[in-house]
Amino acid sequence: MNELCDLIKQTLDANPGFTQAYTGVVRIVFIVISLLFLSSAVLSLFRLPRKPEIFARLCRRNGHDLSLTHWESIIGRSRSADITVHDSSISRLHAVIARGAEDRWHIYDLDSKCGTFLNGHEIDGEAELHYGDLIMVGNSELTFTAISEEERRETNSERGLARPVSPWGPVVLLTILQILLCFQLVISKQVPAARYIIPTFAVFTVVMWVYFIVMHFFKLVGFELELIAFFLTTISLSVTTSCNYTLLFKQLLSVICGIILFLALGIVLKDLNLVKKLRWFAAAAGIGLLGLTLLLGHTKYGATNWINIGSFSFQPSEIAKLCYIFAGASTMDRLFRKRNLSLFMVMSLVMMMLLGLMSDFGGAAIFFITFLVISYLRSGDFATLLLITGGAFSGGAMVLIAKPYIWQRFATWRHAWEYASSGGYQQVRTMTAIASGGLYGVGPGAGFLKRVAASDTDLVFGLVCEEWGLIVGCLIVGCIIALAAFAIRSCEMSRSSYYSIAACSATSMIIFQTALNIFGSVDMLPLTGVTFPFVSNGGSSMMFAWGLLAFLKATDTRPNASFANAVYYRRRKAKNNKTQDSTLPERGDGNEEN
């Protein structure tokens, strides 16, 4: 490493004009590579199958069959039910049919007014369901049947058309960008920084390639989400280098831990029975982390949300967000139980109260938005949510009166230029940096905003626009929008309500947190001190972002697009080949429930 640093120094000393020329060229190259990379990755995201997959059918006496296109399907007379039965004698949401491991099915009664009968016997809560069974809801008889072999082959054929593009082209482009960026940062930060920059980027690039090679070894496809995350993480390493290159090793470690968390969560999410068992543990862990922070936390920027362990510090509230989504999402058989909804609301209230006591009102706002999303998806009661929102705004007004420094942030909101040397200092410098960066930026490591406090966290959008240019700034926002669009699109085809609710909740967190970060830094919203997912410097924030990505990944229904389910699929396929049982359809989708 010392010899390499000496060689770089000698080269730069011998060519004094090289730095300026290289920076001028590489600014354009960064934009071109970013556009090529993201166009390939993002466009592939929307090649999802649009035709629902049929798992089983409910046959009626009149010959009008009803298809089950989800792992969990609601039967009722309501239009919102998955299987709408026009029978005034049944409840709006009467029962749920759910698919489990090894193609086993269960039926759950949702406290209906006239009960649910299976083969002439009223079920008490739930019962196992077999092909050929007769279901009686109200005055309607439904026979549960399997799909035909021809339908199975047609489904596999149609789903095979949705295979995503190969990741190797985008990975090569991203590797080229990382190499050019590494050298740009070395020459802009000078040789002493090379001892941090070169090893960090080398290890990060190797980790990225190892990830994709290992996934390819397991015959997996569909890595668009990870490609976008790796691109944004590359920007994060650039930001960290610009502001304080000595923190690079810590940020790299956080990225690796985030990837491990992403993989671990994905493996857990494949088994909904395991998820149900761990939900209470996740709820307790989320509350415990916030409580521990309240007791032992260190106050920074007015909020007690940091815990210091030696030279390391982290924000437990970021991990608590993952716990909140994990515990808050629900499967259909538990979705309409009043007890479960009440416990969720109690958990939400406790966690937001703890955040309020910690004076982390940016985090509390993110939790509240996520609470509204989960509550609406779980209950559909829009009127009640409006009342809750009104109460929250009243509580927020009381907080502003009790916490004068919070009110001060609102006092300077939309008046940053009038307080350019006081309350609006950070916002004014951020807007100036964005303007000075122009379309192409001044070059990574060459900006001035890095001298302003929190430029690599709360003001990171301004730093990216200054050093990389407004075009790249818009691209990183486009990446976040692409993740959200993918989640919304894939939820239409999601096989379980748990995945839909979790993905929508994770998306709401990503979008709302990004909006608070960007609009707060340019004085369109109050500056709340929240990070930009994947881009801001900070270990807790990076792990949180990769963890959220696992919830989005779980909604991907393309063949073999989920690393979490490939091992089970191969085991299932081997079993089917051995038994030659045509009643257990071999779907070939690599995305089974358990």
C-alpha positions as CSV (number, residue, x, y, z in Angstrom):
1,M,0.0,0.0,0.0
2,N,2.8,2.4,0.8
3,E,4.5,1.7,-2.5
4,L,1.2,2.4,-4.3
5,C,0.6,5.6,-2.5
6,D,4.2,6.8,-3.4
7,L,3.6,5.9,-7.0
8,I,0.3,7.9,-7.1
9,K,2.1,10.9,-5.4
10,Q,4.9,10.8,-7.9
11,T,2.5,10.6,-10.9
12,L,0.5,13.6,-9.6
13,D,3.6,15.7,-8.9
14,A,4.9,15.0,-12.4
15,N,1.6,15.9,-14.1
16,P,0.2,19.0,-12.2
17,G,-2.6,19.5,-14.7
18,F,-3.8,15.8,-14.6
19,T,-6.1,16.2,-11.6
20,Q,-8.2,19.0,-13.2
21,A,-8.3,17.2,-16.6
22,Y,-9.3,13.8,-15.0
23,T,-12.0,15.4,-12.8
24,G,-13.5,17.2,-15.8
25,V,-13.8,14.1,-17.9
26,V,-14.8,11.7,-15.1
27,R,-17.8,13.9,-14.1
28,I,-19.4,13.3,-17.5
29,V,-18.4,9.6,-17.5
30,F,-20.1,9.1,-14.0
31,I,-23.4,10.4,-15.4
32,V,-23.2,8.3,-18.6
33,I,-22.4,5.1,-16.6
34,S,-25.1,5.9,-14.0
35,L,-27.7,6.4,-16.8
36,L,-26.8,3.1,-18.5
37,F,-26.6,1.2,-15.3
38,L,-29.9,2.4,-13.9
39,S,-31.8,2.2,-17.2
40,S,-30.9,-1.5,-17.4
41,A,-31.7,-2.3,-13.7
42,V,-34.9,-0.2,-13.3
43,L,-36.6,-1.2,-16.6
44,S,-36.2,-4.8,-15.7
45,L,-38.0,-4.3,-12.5
46,F,-41.3,-3.8,-14.3
47,R,-41.3,-7.1,-16.2
48,L,-43.5,-8.6,-13.5
49,P,-46.2,-11.1,-14.5
50,R,-49.5,-9.3,-14.8
51,K,-51.8,-12.4,-15.0
52,P,-52.6,-13.8,-11.5
53,E,-51.4,-17.3,-10.7
54,I,-54.2,-19.7,-9.9
55,F,-53.5,-22.0,-6.9
56,A,-56.9,-23.7,-6.6
57,R,-60.6,-23.3,-7.3
58,L,-63.9,-23.1,-5.6
59,C,-66.6,-24.8,-7.8
60,R,-70.3,-23.7,-7.5
61,R,-73.4,-25.7,-8.5
62,N,-74.2,-23.2,-11.2
63,G,-70.9,-23.9,-12.9
64,H,-69.3,-20.5,-12.2
65,D,-65.9,-21.4,-10.7
66,L,-64.0,-19.0,-8.4
67,S,-60.2,-18.9,-8.7
68,L,-57.9,-18.6,-5.7
69,T,-55.1,-16.4,-6.8
70,H,-53.4,-15.7,-3.5
71,W,-52.0,-17.8,-0.7
72,E,-54.7,-16.2,1.5
73,S,-58.1,-15.4,0.1
74,I,-61.1,-13.8,1.8
75,I,-64.6,-15.1,1.2
76,G,-67.4,-12.7,1.8
77,R,-70.2,-10.6,0.2
78,S,-68.1,-7.4,0.3
79,R,-66.5,-6.1,-2.9
80,S,-63.2,-5.9,-1.1
81,A,-63.2,-9.7,-0.6
82,D,-61.0,-11.8,-2.8
83,I,-63.9,-14.2,-3.4
84,T,-67.1,-12.2,-3.6
85,V,-70.2,-14.3,-3.0
86,H,-73.5,-12.6,-3.6
87,D,-75.4,-14.0,-0.7
88,S,-77.1,-11.8,1.8
89,S,-76.9,-14.5,4.5
90,I,-73.1,-14.4,4.8
91,S,-70.9,-11.8,6.4
92,R,-69.1,-9.0,4.5
93,L,-65.8,-10.8,5.4
94,H,-66.9,-14.3,6.2
95,A,-63.9,-16.7,6.1
96,V,-60.3,-17.0,4.9
97,I,-58.8,-19.9,2.9
98,A,-55.0,-20.0,3.4
99,R,-52.3,-22.1,1.7
100,G,-49.5,-23.6,3.9
101,A,-46.4,-25.8,3.5
102,E,-46.4,-28.7,1.1
103,D,-49.6,-27.4,-0.6
104,R,-51.7,-27.9,2.6
105,W,-54.7,-25.6,3.0
106,H,-56.7,-24.4,6.0
107,I,-59.9,-22.5,6.3
108,Y,-60.5,-19.9,9.1
109,D,-63.9,-18.5,10.1
110,L,-63.7,-14.7,10.7
111,D,-66.4,-14.6,13.5
112,S,-69.1,-14.7,10.8
113,K,-72.7,-14.3,11.8
114,C,-73.9,-17.7,10.5
115,G,-70.7,-19.7,10.8
116,T,-68.6,-21.7,8.2
117,F,-69.3,-25.4,7.6
118,L,-66.9,-27.9,6.2
119,N,-68.4,-31.2,4.9
120,G,-71.5,-30.5,7.0
121,H,-69.7,-29.7,10.3
122,E,-69.3,-26.2,11.6
123,I,-65.6,-25.3,12.1
124,D,-64.4,-23.9,15.4
125,G,-61.9,-21.2,14.4
126,E,-60.0,-23.2,11.8
127,A,-59.9,-26.5,10.0
128,E,-57.7,-28.3,7.5
129,L,-58.9,-28.3,3.9
130,H,-58.5,-31.0,1.3
131,Y,-59.3,-31.1,-2.4
132,G,-62.9,-32.3,-2.9
133,D,-64.1,-30.8,0.5
134,L,-67.5,-29.1,0.5
135,I,-67.6,-25.6,2.1
136,M,-70.9,-24.1,3.2
137,V,-71.1,-20.3,3.8
138,G,-74.6,-19.1,4.3
139,N,-76.7,-20.6,1.6
140,S,-73.8,-21.1,-0.8
141,E,-72.0,-24.4,-1.4
142,L,-68.4,-24.3,-2.7
143,T,-66.3,-27.3,-3.6
144,F,-62.6,-26.9,-3.1
145,T,-60.7,-28.4,-6.1
146,A,-57.2,-28.4,-7.5
147,I,-56.1,-26.9,-10.8
148,S,-55.6,-29.1,-13.8
149,E,-52.3,-30.3,-15.1
150,E,-52.9,-28.2,-18.3
151,E,-53.5,-25.1,-16.2
152,R,-50.3,-25.7,-14.3
153,R,-48.2,-26.0,-17.4
154,E,-49.8,-22.8,-18.8
155,T,-49.1,-20.9,-15.6
156,N,-45.4,-22.0,-15.6
157,S,-45.1,-21.1,-19.3
158,E,-46.5,-17.6,-18.8
159,R,-44.5,-17.0,-15.6
160,G,-41.3,-18.0,-17.5
161,L,-41.8,-15.1,-19.8
162,A,-41.2,-12.7,-16.8
163,R,-37.6,-13.7,-16.3
164,P,-35.5,-10.6,-15.6
165,V,-32.4,-9.6,-17.5
166,S,-28.9,-10.8,-16.6
167,P,-27.2,-8.7,-13.9
168,W,-23.7,-9.1,-15.3
169,G,-23.8,-6.1,-17.6
170,P,-24.9,-3.7,-14.8
171,V,-22.4,-5.2,-12.4
172,V,-19.6,-4.6,-14.8
173,L,-20.7,-1.0,-15.3
174,L,-21.0,-0.4,-11.6
175,T,-17.5,-1.9,-11.1
176,I,-16.1,0.5,-13.7
177,L,-17.8,3.4,-11.9
178,Q,-16.3,2.3,-8.6
179,I,-12.8,2.1,-10.0
180,L,-13.0,5.6,-11.6
181,L,-14.6,7.0,-8.4
182,C,-11.9,5.5,-6.2
183,F,-9.1,7.1,-8.2
184,Q,-11.0,10.4,-8.3
185,L,-11.3,10.4,-4.5
186,V,-7.7,9.6,-4.1
187,I,-6.4,12.5,-6.2
188,S,-9.0,14.9,-4.7
189,K,-8.2,13.9,-1.0
190,Q,-4.5,13.5,-1.7
191,V,-2.3,10.5,-0.9
192,P,-2.8,10.1,2.9
193,A,-6.4,9.2,2.3
194,A,-5.5,6.5,-0.2
195,R,-4.8,4.1,2.7
196,Y,-8.5,4.3,3.6
197,I,-10.0,4.8,0.2
198,I,-8.4,2.0,-1.9
199,P,-8.9,-0.9,0.6
200,T,-12.5,0.2,1.3
201,F,-13.5,0.3,-2.4
202,A,-11.6,-2.9,-3.2
203,V,-13.3,-4.8,-0.4
204,F,-16.7,-3.4,-1.3
205,T,-16.4,-4.3,-5.0
206,V,-15.3,-7.8,-4.0
207,V,-18.2,-8.2,-1.6
208,M,-20.6,-7.1,-4.4
209,W,-19.2,-9.6,-6.9
210,V,-19.2,-12.4,-4.3
211,Y,-22.8,-11.7,-3.6
212,F,-23.9,-12.0,-7.2
213,I,-21.7,-15.0,-8.0
214,V,-23.0,-16.9,-5.0
215,M,-26.6,-16.1,-5.9
216,H,-25.9,-17.2,-9.5
217,F,-24.5,-20.5,-8.2
218,F,-27.9,-21.2,-6.6
219,K,-29.6,-20.6,-9.9
220,L,-31.2,-17.4,-8.8
221,V,-32.2,-14.4,-11.0
222,G,-33.8,-11.0,-10.5
223,F,-31.2,-8.8,-8.7
224,E,-32.5,-5.3,-9.7
225,L,-33.3,-4.3,-6.1
226,E,-29.8,-5.3,-5.0
227,L,-28.2,-3.5,-8.0
228,I,-30.0,-0.3,-7.0
229,A,-28.9,-0.7,-3.4
230,F,-25.3,-1.3,-4.4
231,F,-25.3,1.8,-6.6
232,L,-26.7,4.0,-3.8
233,T,-24.2,2.5,-1.3
234,T,-21.4,3.4,-3.7
235,I,-22.6,7.0,-3.5
236,S,-22.6,6.7,0.3
237,L,-19.0,5.7,0.3
238,S,-18.2,8.7,-1.8
239,V,-20.0,11.0,0.6
240,T,-18.2,9.5,3.6
241,T,-14.9,9.9,1.9
242,S,-15.6,13.6,1.1
243,C,-16.6,14.4,4.7
244,N,-14.3,12.2,6.8
245,Y,-12.4,9.4,5.0
246,T,-11.2,8.0,8.4
247,L,-14.8,6.7,8.8
248,L,-14.7,4.6,5.7
249,F,-13.8,1.3,7.4
250,K,-16.8,1.7,9.8
251,Q,-19.1,2.5,6.9
252,L,-17.9,-0.5,5.0
253,L,-18.5,-2.7,8.0
254,S,-22.0,-1.3,8.3
255,V,-22.6,-2.1,4.6
256,I,-21.5,-5.7,5.1
257,C,-23.7,-6.1,8.3
258,G,-26.6,-4.6,6.3
259,I,-26.2,-7.2,3.5
260,I,-26.1,-10.0,6.1
261,L,-29.2,-8.6,7.8
262,F,-30.9,-8.4,4.3
263,L,-30.1,-12.1,3.7
264,A,-31.1,-13.2,7.2
265,L,-34.5,-11.4,7.0
266,G,-35.1,-12.8,3.6
267,I,-34.6,-16.4,4.9
268,V,-36.9,-15.8,7.9
269,L,-39.6,-14.2,5.7
270,K,-39.9,-17.3,3.5
271,D,-41.6,-19.2,6.4
272,L,-44.8,-17.4,7.5
273,N,-45.3,-19.8,10.3
274,L,-41.9,-18.8,11.7
275,V,-42.8,-15.2,11.1
276,K,-45.9,-15.6,13.2
277,K,-43.9,-17.0,16.1
278,L,-41.3,-14.2,15.9
279,R,-43.7,-11.3,15.7
280,W,-44.0,-11.0,19.5
281,F,-40.3,-11.2,19.9
282,A,-39.9,-8.4,17.3
283,A,-42.4,-6.2,19.1
284,A,-40.7,-6.7,22.4
285,A,-37.3,-6.1,20.8
286,G,-38.5,-2.8,19.2
287,I,-39.9,-1.5,22.5
288,G,-36.8,-2.7,24.4
289,L,-34.4,-1.0,22.0
290,L,-36.2,2.3,22.4
291,G,-36.5,1.9,26.1
292,L,-32.8,1.1,26.4
293,T,-32.0,4.2,24.4
294,L,-34.1,6.4,26.6
295,L,-32.2,5.1,29.7
296,L,-28.7,4.9,28.3
297,G,-28.8,7.1,25.2
298,H,-26.5,10.0,24.4
299,T,-28.1,13.3,23.4
300,K,-27.0,14.6,20.0
301,Y,-28.6,17.5,18.1
302,G,-31.3,17.7,20.7
303,A,-32.4,14.1,20.5
304,T,-31.5,11.2,22.8
305,N,-31.3,8.5,20.2
306,W,-27.6,7.4,20.3
307,I,-25.9,4.7,22.3
308,N,-22.1,4.8,22.5
309,I,-20.0,1.6,23.0
310,G,-16.4,2.6,23.0
311,S,-15.6,4.3,19.7
312,F,-18.8,3.0,18.1
313,S,-22.1,4.7,18.3
314,F,-25.4,3.5,16.8
315,Q,-29.1,4.5,16.7
316,P,-31.3,1.7,18.0
317,S,-34.4,3.5,16.7
318,E,-33.3,2.5,13.1
319,I,-33.4,-1.2,14.0
320,A,-36.6,-0.6,15.9
321,K,-38.2,0.5,12.6
322,L,-37.6,-3.0,11.2
323,C,-39.0,-4.6,14.3
324,Y,-42.1,-2.5,14.0
325,I,-42.8,-3.5,10.4
326,F,-42.0,-7.2,11.2
327,A,-44.5,-7.2,14.1
328,G,-47.0,-4.9,12.5
329,A,-47.7,-6.8,9.3
330,S,-50.2,-9.6,9.5
331,T,-51.5,-12.7,7.6
332,M,-55.2,-13.0,6.7
333,D,-56.1,-15.5,9.3
334,R,-55.0,-13.0,12.0
335,L,-55.8,-9.8,10.2
336,F,-59.4,-9.3,11.3
337,R,-59.0,-10.4,14.9
338,K,-59.8,-7.3,17.1
339,R,-57.4,-8.5,19.7
340,N,-54.5,-8.5,17.3
341,L,-55.3,-5.0,16.0
342,S,-55.7,-3.6,19.5
343,L,-52.3,-5.0,20.5
344,F,-50.7,-3.5,17.4
345,M,-52.2,-0.1,18.3
346,V,-50.9,-0.4,21.9
347,M,-47.4,-1.3,20.5
348,S,-47.5,1.7,18.2
349,L,-48.5,4.1,21.0
350,V,-45.8,2.8,23.3
351,M,-43.1,3.1,20.7
352,M,-44.1,6.6,19.6
353,M,-44.3,7.8,23.2
354,L,-40.8,6.5,23.8
355,L,-39.6,8.4,20.7
356,G,-41.3,11.5,22.0
357,L,-39.6,11.2,25.3
358,M,-36.3,10.9,23.4
359,S,-37.1,14.1,21.5
360,D,-36.7,12.2,18.3
361,F,-39.6,13.8,16.5
362,G,-38.4,13.0,13.0
363,G,-38.4,9.3,13.9
364,A,-41.8,9.6,15.6
365,A,-43.2,11.2,12.4
366,I,-41.8,8.3,10.3
367,F,-43.3,5.8,12.7
368,F,-46.7,7.6,12.6
369,I,-46.9,7.6,8.8
370,T,-46.0,3.9,8.8
371,F,-48.7,3.3,11.5
372,L,-51.3,4.9,9.3
373,V,-50.3,2.8,6.4
374,I,-50.4,-0.5,8.4
375,S,-53.6,0.4,10.2
376,Y,-55.4,1.2,6.9
377,L,-54.2,-2.0,5.3
378,R,-55.2,-4.0,8.3
379,S,-58.6,-2.4,9.0
380,G,-59.6,-0.3,6.0
381,D,-61.3,2.1,8.4
382,F,-60.4,5.5,6.9
383,A,-62.7,7.5,9.2
384,T,-61.0,6.3,12.3
385,L,-57.6,7.0,10.9
386,L,-58.7,10.6,10.2
387,L,-59.6,10.9,13.9
388,I,-56.3,9.5,14.9
389,T,-54.5,11.9,12.6
390,G,-56.4,14.8,14.0
391,G,-55.4,13.7,17.5
392,A,-51.8,13.4,16.5
393,F,-51.7,16.9,15.1
394,S,-53.2,18.2,18.4
395,G,-50.5,16.3,20.3
396,G,-47.8,17.7,18.0
397,A,-49.0,21.2,18.7
398,M,-48.7,20.6,22.4
399,V,-45.1,19.3,21.9
400,L,-44.2,22.5,20.0
401,I,-45.4,24.5,23.0
402,A,-43.5,22.3,25.5
403,K,-40.3,22.1,23.4
404,P,-39.3,25.6,22.3
405,Y,-36.2,24.5,20.3
406,I,-38.5,22.3,18.1
407,W,-40.7,25.4,17.5
408,Q,-37.6,27.3,16.5
409,R,-37.1,24.9,13.6
410,F,-40.6,25.7,12.5
411,A,-40.0,29.4,13.0
412,T,-37.2,29.4,10.4
413,W,-39.1,27.1,8.0
414,R,-39.6,28.8,4.7
415,H,-37.5,31.7,5.9
416,A,-34.1,30.2,5.7
417,W,-32.6,33.1,3.8
418,E,-33.8,35.5,6.5
419,Y,-31.8,33.5,9.1
420,A,-28.9,32.6,6.9
421,S,-26.4,33.0,9.8
422,S,-28.5,31.3,12.4
423,G,-31.4,28.9,12.2
424,G,-31.3,28.7,8.4
425,Y,-27.6,28.3,8.1
426,Q,-27.6,24.6,6.9
427,Q,-30.4,25.0,4.5
428,V,-28.9,28.1,2.9
429,R,-25.5,26.4,2.4
430,T,-27.2,23.3,1.0
431,M,-29.2,25.3,-1.6
432,T,-26.0,27.2,-2.5
433,A,-24.1,24.0,-3.0
434,I,-26.8,22.5,-5.3
435,A,-26.7,25.7,-7.4
436,S,-22.9,25.6,-7.6
437,G,-22.8,22.0,-8.6
438,G,-24.9,22.6,-11.7
439,L,-25.8,19.6,-13.9
440,Y,-22.4,17.8,-13.8
441,G,-21.1,18.7,-10.3
442,V,-17.6,19.9,-9.3
443,G,-16.3,16.3,-8.8
444,P,-16.4,13.9,-5.8
445,G,-14.4,15.2,-3.0
446,A,-14.1,18.7,-4.4
447,G,-17.2,20.4,-2.8
448,F,-17.5,22.9,0.0
449,L,-20.7,21.7,1.7
450,K,-18.6,19.0,3.4
451,R,-17.4,21.7,5.8
452,V,-21.0,22.2,7.1
453,A,-22.2,20.0,10.0
454,A,-24.3,17.0,9.1
455,S,-23.5,17.4,5.4
456,D,-23.0,13.6,5.1
457,T,-26.3,12.8,6.9
458,D,-29.1,15.4,7.0
459,L,-27.8,17.5,4.1
460,V,-26.5,14.6,2.0
461,F,-28.7,15.4,-1.0
462,G,-27.1,18.8,-1.3
463,L,-23.6,17.2,-1.1
464,V,-24.4,14.7,-3.9
465,C,-25.8,17.4,-6.1
466,E,-22.8,19.6,-5.5
467,E,-20.1,17.0,-6.2
468,W,-21.9,14.6,-8.6
469,G,-24.3,17.1,-10.2
470,L,-28.0,17.6,-10.3
471,I,-28.5,14.8,-12.8
472,V,-27.1,12.2,-10.4
473,G,-29.0,13.9,-7.6
474,C,-32.2,13.3,-9.6
475,L,-31.1,9.7,-10.4
476,I,-30.7,8.7,-6.7
477,V,-34.2,10.1,-6.1
478,G,-35.4,8.1,-9.1
479,C,-33.9,5.0,-7.5
480,I,-36.0,5.4,-4.4
481,I,-39.1,6.0,-6.6
482,A,-38.3,2.9,-8.6
483,L,-38.1,0.8,-5.4
484,A,-41.5,2.2,-4.3
485,A,-43.1,1.6,-7.7
486,F,-41.8,-2.0,-7.7
487,A,-43.3,-2.6,-4.3
488,I,-46.7,-1.2,-5.3
489,R,-46.7,-3.1,-8.6
490,S,-45.6,-6.4,-7.0
491,C,-48.2,-6.1,-4.2
492,E,-50.9,-6.5,-6.8
493,M,-49.6,-10.0,-7.4
494,S,-48.5,-10.7,-3.8
495,R,-49.4,-14.2,-2.5
496,S,-49.8,-13.2,1.2
497,S,-51.2,-10.2,3.0
498,Y,-48.2,-10.2,5.2
499,Y,-45.9,-9.5,2.3
500,S,-48.2,-6.8,0.9
501,I,-48.5,-5.0,4.2
502,A,-44.8,-5.3,5.1
503,A,-43.7,-4.1,1.6
504,C,-46.1,-1.1,1.7
505,S,-44.9,-0.2,5.2
506,A,-41.3,-0.4,4.2
507,T,-42.0,1.7,1.1
508,S,-43.8,4.3,3.1
509,M,-40.8,4.5,5.4
510,I,-38.3,4.9,2.5
511,I,-40.4,7.5,0.7
512,F,-41.3,9.6,3.7
513,Q,-37.8,9.5,5.1
514,T,-36.3,10.5,1.7
515,A,-38.9,13.3,1.4
516,L,-38.1,14.6,4.9
517,N,-34.3,14.5,4.1
518,I,-34.5,16.3,0.7
519,F,-37.2,18.8,1.4
520,G,-35.9,19.6,4.8
521,S,-32.4,20.4,3.5
522,V,-33.8,22.8,0.9
523,D,-36.3,24.5,3.3
524,M,-39.4,23.1,1.7
525,L,-40.1,21.2,5.0
526,P,-38.7,21.7,8.5
527,L,-35.3,20.2,8.9
528,T,-36.0,17.1,11.1
529,G,-32.6,15.4,11.1
530,V,-33.5,12.1,9.3
531,T,-31.2,10.3,6.9
532,F,-31.4,9.5,3.2
533,P,-31.8,5.7,2.9
534,F,-28.6,3.9,1.5
535,V,-26.9,7.3,0.8
536,S,-26.3,9.0,4.2
537,N,-23.3,8.2,6.2
538,G,-24.1,6.2,9.3
539,G,-24.0,2.5,10.3
540,S,-27.5,2.3,11.8
541,S,-29.0,4.0,8.8
542,M,-27.3,1.7,6.3
543,M,-28.3,-1.4,8.1
544,F,-31.9,-0.1,8.4
545,A,-32.0,0.5,4.6
546,W,-30.7,-2.9,3.7
547,G,-33.2,-4.5,6.2
548,L,-36.1,-2.7,4.5
549,L,-35.0,-4.0,1.2
550,A,-35.7,-7.6,2.4
551,F,-39.4,-6.7,2.8
552,L,-39.6,-5.5,-0.8
553,K,-37.6,-8.5,-2.0
554,A,-40.2,-10.9,-0.4
555,T,-42.9,-9.6,-2.7
556,D,-41.1,-10.6,-5.9
557,T,-43.1,-13.4,-7.5
558,R,-41.0,-14.0,-10.6
559,P,-39.5,-17.5,-11.0
560,N,-36.4,-18.0,-8.8
561,A,-36.2,-14.3,-8.1
562,S,-36.2,-14.8,-4.3
563,F,-32.9,-16.2,-2.8
564,A,-34.9,-17.1,0.4
565,N,-37.0,-19.8,-1.2
566,A,-34.6,-21.6,-3.7
567,V,-33.4,-24.2,-1.2
568,Y,-37.0,-25.2,-0.3
569,Y,-38.0,-25.2,-4.0
570,R,-35.3,-27.7,-4.9
571,R,-36.3,-29.9,-2.0
572,R,-39.9,-29.7,-3.1
573,K,-39.1,-30.4,-6.7
574,A,-37.0,-33.5,-5.7
575,K,-39.9,-34.8,-3.6
576,N,-42.4,-34.3,-6.4
577,N,-40.2,-36.1,-8.8
578,K,-39.9,-39.0,-6.4
579,T,-43.6,-39.3,-5.6
580,Q,-44.9,-38.4,-9.1
581,D,-48.0,-37.0,-7.3
582,S,-49.9,-34.9,-9.8
583,T,-52.1,-33.4,-7.0
584,L,-49.1,-31.5,-5.7
585,P,-48.4,-29.0,-8.5
586,E,-44.8,-28.4,-9.3
587,R,-44.9,-24.7,-9.9
588,G,-41.3,-24.0,-10.6
589,D,-41.6,-20.5,-9.2
590,G,-39.0,-20.8,-6.4
591,N,-41.3,-18.8,-4.1
592,E,-43.2,-21.1,-1.8
593,E,-44.7,-20.0,1.5
594,N,-42.7,-22.2,3.8
